[in-house]
Amino acid sequence: MYALVDCNNFFVSCERVFRPGLEGKAVVVLSNNDGCVVARSNESKAMGIRMGTPFYQVSGYVERGKLEVCSSNYTLYGDMSGRVMSILADAVPKIEIYSIDEAFLVLDGINPEKIGPLCASTVGKVRKWTGIPVSIGVAPTKTLAKIASHFAKKYKGYHGVCMIDDDRKREKALSLTPVAEVWGIGRRIAPKLAEAGVRTALDYVRRPESWIKENYMLAGLRTWMELQGTVCIEAETETARKSICTSRSFADMLEDEDGISQKVADFAAHCALKLRQEGTAAQDVTTFLHTNRFRDDLAQYYPSATVRLDTAASNTKEIVAAALRALHTIYRPGYKYKKAGVTVSNIVPAGSVDAALFGFDPEDRARNDAISRVMDTVNGKDASLLRFASQKSGNYASGIRSEHRSRRYSTVFDEIIEIK
């Protein structure tokens, strides 16, 4: 059995933990540079505000006092996510973190009679210890657990826990679930299914296996079997990332290479830090640039370039240098750039890195790695204390418009909550 734990309206819930005055009010959280809506409270959903809505389209609600708005505060959200996940990890032997606000609990070996009380206790414990409301869906497969979590979140009568543990419950849940909401199908494929008379998850399951194979191949068949209670998506408790990307839109469009290179160096340094934190190294470093696609009056340009390192690395010096080399090959004057980013890929465990061919290595890797370890030790959680001269001053995310950002209550001492 699997349990999917889903934090309800997570970004909004994080804001409400430290700002209880937001409870019961319509709240939205904005993307980087306060661009568009990326999270909504139930109250703002009821107003008809959709995900991805540009902020300027709802700013009138804010001015009239009908809507509260928060700039994204990923430092706070990441820390709160870690607190929730640590509680879940203590509850069961195996956990798979699926996203910042979702995790699968593997319930194998747990007495079926104890699963319900365990999940109910976990809902209460997470709420009491972190302030974050969660919903839990329990079922024989991950796909069914996703469906169960939707019901746990939607209907208060479940008290946060919905279990699909027999065929009667499974068929009823499938009959009430639009096929577009099924994990693995989504809204892109749903219109084609509707043309074939498949509107609910139960309609999908009742189609013959041969029809599923012919029209939706292996991926569709896997979903079809999962909806019938056959496990096809196993737990992945230790999954190494294939790539790490750090990118940001600029508050203002940039034209000069020096200004862009400082931001690219910062993004690359953040990627290198992530590699070290995960005990991995990368051999490929890619830098990309974007002009403003919403400005039809301006010339458009979306280049990228990849530099392959002789040996996979995770130290800041090599990753930053590679990212800047890639930037230099793609930068063209005369364009107004709105976004840049760095991706590291071809990731391997740090302990499996091979020496350079014939023993020749132009980099003093031991020295570079030692410098990075010193930076990590001194910086702690504040990556802006020690940095390379090629990076810009301040945190790597500084310079991003966030006029409505709350404090980083749980990670920055100067911004700790004040009680009056």
Disulfide bonds with the S-S distance in Angstrom:
none
